Amino acid sequence: MPHPFRMMIPVSAGLLMLTGTATSAQSAEDKKPLRLEAKILLGDVRGRIDHMAIDLKRQRLFVAELGNDSVGVVDLATHSLLRTLTGLNEPQGVGYEPSTDTLYVANARDGSVRFYDANEYKAIGRIELGSDADNIRIDATAKRVIVGYGDGSLAVLDPSTRAKVQSVPLKAHPESFQVDPDTGRIFVNLPDAHAVAVVDGGTGKEPANWPMDKGANFAMTLDRERSRVLLVYRSPAELAVFSTDGKPISRAETCGDVDDLFVDAKRGRVYVSCGAGYVDVFEIDGSLYRRIARLPTATGARTSLFVPEVDRLFLAARAGPAGPAAIWVFKPMP
């Protein structure tokens, strides 16, 4: 027999309670600086995933699947895998050069840079750099393609001939490097030398070298609006901000095993992707960099690409406990 004082909740009231809970959850989600919009599966891809590049005209994302010896081509318009380029040798860097409609792929194992027609994705050539071909940067202003490689060099390629026209010597293997199109200078992370090299893009000479007091400075980006160089140390995990003439501006603790970071100029933010399984979001307030969110992702998901033209952050998640290999698409909010 029912207890005489037991309250019975009407169905309508129960629905109101559930709706209220759902609304609160959605409201909390909308307050996050990044909202997960989609996960685009990459197929049967195993192992580490490295850097990415984009073909804006076709809305296609290129994913260096280092551990799988392949490059994934993702159709962003349909959120689907278009095709996979196979037969590569630990692809680390990718770059799309629009004036010649060419995809560049840098391979660590054999030191080659391979070229593909970006319409049909047919192999159209290669150049041998010797060893450990790594990051690629497309310098549209100077009409050149720059590749870091070996024990310490930048190769400058002419996109019209795809030939190496200059070799810039460095003190150690270059990790992330950034080109300032306004000055032609190239800022290069040299973690094994505990330094940042500043290279004159015209002469190839190194007018400045900034000693680093921390270790493992792999990730780097430029904030052109504020004339700043941002990098992240892995040991200890710390965001460091410098002026473009090397003067320290700010430091802030961040998550571990970082490989990429980007400035969202529209919102005054910094996005840091960490292999420890997070994306850290910093708010820029003058010289202060304040972390406003730490969003959980997946272990090993340390490479990312922020594309202002489509206003999305793409995160590469390798196959693991969190699921199969995929590109996680984040929409900045608001």
Stockholm file with secondary structure:
# STOCKHOLM 1.0

chainA/1-334         MPHPFRMMIPVSAGLLMLTGTATSAQSAEDKKPLRLEAKILLGDVRGRIDHMAIDLKRQRLFVAELGNDSVGVVDLATHSLLRTLTGLNEPQGVGYEPSTDTLYVANARDGSVRFYDANEYKAIGRIELGSDADNIRIDATAKRVIVGYGDGSLAVLDPSTRAKVQSVPLKAHPESFQVDPDTGRIFVNLPDAHAVAVVDGGTGKEPANWPMDKGANFAMTLDRERSRVLLVYRSPAELAVFSTDGKPISRAETCGDVDDLFVDAKRGRVYVSCGAGYVDVFEIDGSLYRRIARLPTATGARTSLFVPEVDRLFLAARAGPAGPAAIWVFKPMP
#=GR chainA/1-334 SS CCCTTCCCCCHHHHHHHHHHHHHHHHHHHHHSSEEEEEEEECCSCCSCCCCEEEETTTTEEEEEEGGGTEEEEEETTTTEEEEEECSCSSEEEEEEETTTTEEEEEETTTCEEEEEETTTCCEEEEEECSSCCCCEEEETTTTEEEEEETTTEEEEEETTTTEEEEEEECSSCCCSEEECTTTCEEEEEEGGGTEEEEEETTTCCCCEEEECSSEEEEEEEEETTTTEEEEEEEETEEEEEEETTSCEEEEEECCSSEEEEEEETTTTEEEEEETTTEEEEEEEETTEEEEEEEEECCTTCCEEEEETTTTEEEEEECSBTTBSSEEEEEEECC
#=GC SS_cons         CCCTTCCCCCHHHHHHHHHHHHHHHHHHHHHSSEEEEEEEECCSCCSCCCCEEEETTTTEEEEEEGGGTEEEEEETTTTEEEEEECSCSSEEEEEEETTTTEEEEEETTTCEEEEEETTTCCEEEEEECSSCCCCEEEETTTTEEEEEETTTEEEEEETTTTEEEEEEECSSCCCSEEECTTTCEEEEEEGGGTEEEEEETTTCCCCEEEECSSEEEEEEEEETTTTEEEEEEEETEEEEEEETTSCEEEEEECCSSEEEEEEETTTTEEEEEETTTEEEEEEEETTEEEEEEEEECCTTCCEEEEETTTTEEEEEECSBTTBSSEEEEEEECC
//
